[in-house]
Amino acid sequence: MYTYKTKGTCSTQIDLELDGNIVKNVKFYGGCHGNLQAIPKLVEGMTVEEIEQRIGGIKCGYKNTSCGDQLAKAVREAYEASK
């Protein structure tokens, strides 16, 4: 299990697991309840690279980041830490 402390979002933490570069068991803490249930279901089984390409860089309103963008950063950080 890898824990990432988010920056600049309503959610405060993301927990996730990796199987090589495959992402699984994503869990957000805090934030918009509906979105934070949907995102983990949508990214389950995707690679780190797929998540970065699809949701990295997304902004939420006036913020420079979003929960999806923070997840893209989290999976990359977790992957690099696992090497």
C-alpha angles and dihedrals in degrees: 000000000000121000121206123188107217124227125212099003138100089244112078104196142018124202119194144159130221130208099194101306094335115109122221142159097029115181127180125202119210126356133082106349098212096047092045091055092047100048095059091049092050096049098041108124096011122127124249089250094051091052092048091050096045105040107010112114097023112143127210113220110298093348122105091227142028138206089267092050090048089051090053089053091045095053092048091049091048092048093050091047090052094058 
